[in-house]
Amino acid sequence: MRTWRQRAGRRAERKARRHLERRGLATIARNYSRPYGEIDLVMRDGPVLVFVEVRYRGPGSWIDGIQSVDAAKRRRLARAAEAFLDAHPEYDADASRFDVVSVSRTNFGRRVEWVADAFTSK
């Protein structure tokens, strides 16, 4: 049984994936998990491999989803991305980037904000 937070997070991930697919990205993997981190979505944007962090924020949140990806979270995402690349050598030569998609609940539905190349792994 999932908590309401987990269900809301899964809905936000679906919304983010559909948003990105409508903009031409193709889904490669969802919820790629390692003990030290999880990548919500792995997608392809033309020749670029994209690691996507999806953040959900309900009404009244103090900071938006994009601001909530702090240095520790970025390190965990970078480690998980390295593990993905180690497990999938077919993507070794590809350029890659980290995107963040924030899904916020408003009085008028859900708002999606996408920041491509939101941070580097260094």
Summary of the structure (lengths in Angstrom):
residues: 122
radius of gyration: 14.1
end to end distance: 37.4
largest distance: 44.5
contacts: 347
relative contact order: 0.20
helix: 32%
strand: 42%
